[in-house]
Amino acid sequence: MYEAWADGSVRDGNPGIAGFALYVEHDGTPVYKNALILPIRGTNNEAEYEAVLAAIQYLRVINNEREDCTIYTDSQLVHGQVAQNWKCNFDHLRKRRDEAKRLINDLPFSITLRWVKRFKNTIANELAQAITQAEKERKCQNSTK
């Protein structure tokens, strides 16, 4: 079974420097971890959605055995809108929600999206926090040159 932990992070305001991280295990063994900066300033909710979308895309490519998968997010908003059909009032988030649902529904295997408290999402959280902090520091250094 694949389990993925996804998290987003924003620095320097909201919207701000946005990034996300993904950590994946297969049967308890780590198989992937990565963090990326979004190309434009984004909100925390956008970063959280991008993390979940990246998890879905990764699992779609790697899961040749078509095993059931679980994605963990500490975003109640993303979990609620994707897994529990909460109302989504903003077009930019609605597009991401609809994309997540479409991708999940089009897969030949099951993905369950679960909400967890932040302390249960430690690795993805640390990766996301680290990459946005590093990007903030890089931008500060570049602005003083």
N, C-alpha and C positions, 0 to 999 in steps of 0.2 A: 504494500500500500504506500502510495505517495502522500506525504504531508508537507504542505507549504505554509510558511509564515510570511505575511506581507505587511509592510508598514511604510507610511509616508512621513515626511518631515518638511518643515518650512522654517527658514531663518530670515531674520531681517524684515519682519512684518508679515502680514497675511492679507493680500498676497505678498510673497517674498521669494527668496531662493528656495526652490522646491526640488525635492528628490524623493526617491523611494528605494526600498530594499526588498530582496526576496531571499529566503533561506528555505531549502528543500531537503527533505530526507526521504529515503526509500527503505521501508522496513527498519527504520531506526538508524540507518547509516546516512550521514550527510553526503549529498550528491551535487549540490549547487548552492552557491551564495554569491550575490552580486548587489551592487548599489549603483544607481544612476541619478544624475541631475537632469531635471526637465529642461528643455531648451529655452523656455520662457518662464517668467515669474508666474507662480501659481499659488493657489490656496491649499490649506491643509487637506481639505476634502478632495481636491483634484489630485493631490499627491497620493492620498489613500486609495482612490479609485485606480490610479495608474499602477500602483503596487498590485492590486488584485487582478487587474487586466494582464499585467506581466506574468503573474502566477498562472492564470488560465492559459495564456499563450505558451508558456514553458511546458506545462503539463500536457498540453495538446501535442507538442512536438516529441517529448521524451517518453510518454506513456504508451509504448508500442504494445504492451501486454494488455492494455485496456482495463487496468485495475481501477477500482474506485479510489477517489482522491478526496482529500480534505484540504481546504484553504482556511487558515486562521487569520483573522484581522482583528485589531483592537479598535476599529472604527465602528461604533454603533450605527452611525449614519449609513455607511456603505453596506454593512450587513443588513440593516433594516430595509433599505431600499431594494437591494438585490434579492435577499432571501425571504423577506417577510412582506414584500409589496408595499412598503411605506410610500407615501406620497413624495414626489420629487418636484419641488417648485422652481428649479432653475434649469434652463435649457442646457447649459454647459455640463451640468451633472447628469441630467436626464439622458444625454447622448452617451455618456460613459456607462450609466446604469443599463441602458438598452443594449449596448455593445456587450457588456458582461453577461447579461441574460441570454442574448443570442448565441454567444460563443459557448456558454454552458449547455444550452439546449441542443446545439449542433454536434456535440461531442458523442463519440460512440462508447463513452463510459460516463460514470457518474462523478460529479464534483459536488461536494457539500461545502458550503460556506458557513463557517462558525465564527461567532464573536468570542474573543477572549480578553481578559484584562491585560493591560500593558505589561505587567510583570510576567505574564505567560508568553509574551512575544519578544523576549529579551534580545535574541540575536538579530532579528530583523530590525528592531527598534534601534539597537546600537549601531548597526550598519547605516541605517537611514540618517540618524543623528550625526554620525561621523562624516558622511559625505556632504551633507548640507553645511556643517561647520567648516569643513575644509574648503568648500567653495566660497563661503563667506570670507574666510581668511585670505584666500587667493584674490578675491575681488578687492579687498581692503589693501593688500600689498600692491596690486596693480594700480590702484587709484593714488597711491603715494609716490609712484615713480615719476 
